[in-house]
Amino acid sequence: MVKKLDWLIFKSFVGPQILTFFIVLFVFVLQFLWMYIDDLAGKGLELDVLAELLFNFSLVFVPNALPLAILLAALMTFGNMGENFELTAIKSSGISLQRIMRPLVIFVFLLSIGSFFFSNNVVPYANRKAKTLMYDIQMKRPELNIQAGTFYNGIDGFSIKIGYKDPLTNKLEKVLIYDHRDADGNKSLVMADSGYMNMTPDESGLIFTLYNGYAYNDLKEKGKSATQKKYPFRSDSFREQTMIIELSGFDLERSDLNLFKSHQTMQNMAQLEYYIDSLSTRLDTRQENYITEYTRSKIYSSKNYQRIDDTQDTVKQEYLVFKPDSLYSSLMPIQQQMVISHSLNQARSGLQFLKEKSSISYGEYKHILKFKAEWHRKITLAVSCLIFFFIGAPLGAIIRKGGLGMPVVIAVLFFVIWYVLSLFGEKVAKEGIAPVPLGMWESTVILTAAGIFLTYKATTDAAIMNKETYTHFFRKVCRKLRLIKRDDY
């Protein structure tokens, strides 16, 4: 009986889980497209390149989409069971809510482990491929698109304007082509009444076949001053002329996958630990070198002290021990001013030295914090799957509403709270305001408390979502306030 019940609950959960997971993943992909639409539009990308990009980013979004999908599925499953009085019937047979949740807890726990291994092993490689491909797309020139009536400057060294372009015959009218390859202004111009534009067979060049036009060129004079130059000019007319303009940068050039391998999001936990250890050691060594450099150059500089020869006679000599105050008092006023000026310059120089080196050290320290935050993120994302289940399951049992209405609203609300808390904690952790574990686990701890509270309320059948409960509470508060006012009068 109990095994059949476990299997029934499991089947009722898996369906919504798969559905909501792909819905949430699709939303994340749409968000990505919305953010980078300017980089993708007009690049003439092949379908296989676009599919590869979306597939790799979909893999990157899996650990983020899974917690929200679990929350939605838990809300829908237990909301449907509560709405259809299935939970009431099961509880009346003596089975507690914790026992009802047990098979799903085991399943979600396994999902959390899978999410961790996926985030640690698959996501870094997928992220590396996605970011490298995105970088290549951003570096790619926009697709060749010469519009009539405007100058087109997408080809290096040329500025092209077409007065009119016939969409049927592809005939061009009033063609202007400025040659700027010498970077010497508008000194080379080709004008034509009409022509045609085609690509070379290998699409590496652009062929202009021009009719009835002129070619103007300002010729250079070498070795003459500005007053001696005569500025020669050349003009050629033609009935037909063919120009071939080489195209470069319009193809998608693929970069090495190791281009961004040192970024924290491209590494697994073992690699992150190695980088954290290496960067920490390098920072400690550099700070020790800063201290040594400052001590030698600013404090114990050899030019500020008299060198004593290491001989027996010198050792036997007696040196007077003096106090700085008495030495300063014995100086002439002008010498005192020189001493003060020199001391202030030394202090300012030392302060500037410390500011520069502390700024460099702080930048390296923040870089280490990013690696530590990424290390904790891989764990917190996996743990959040379990936390969201313990929020969604009891909350669904309390609200007793299934479908995609109320559960979606509540799930999005909790997810936004978790997301904002996560961003805040990550921010303070990466800035060094709070310890990295505290910042990265803040949202998890808060939602864990919420999950425990909701599980307790659902177990005790507390009506926390009942409007009458809050109405009765506020009525009692209002009555007490009225009594207090009467006592005051």
Order of alpha helices (4+ residues) and beta strands (2+ residues): alpha-alpha-alpha-alpha-alpha-alpha-beta-beta-beta-beta-beta-beta-alpha-alpha-alpha-alpha-alpha-alpha-alpha
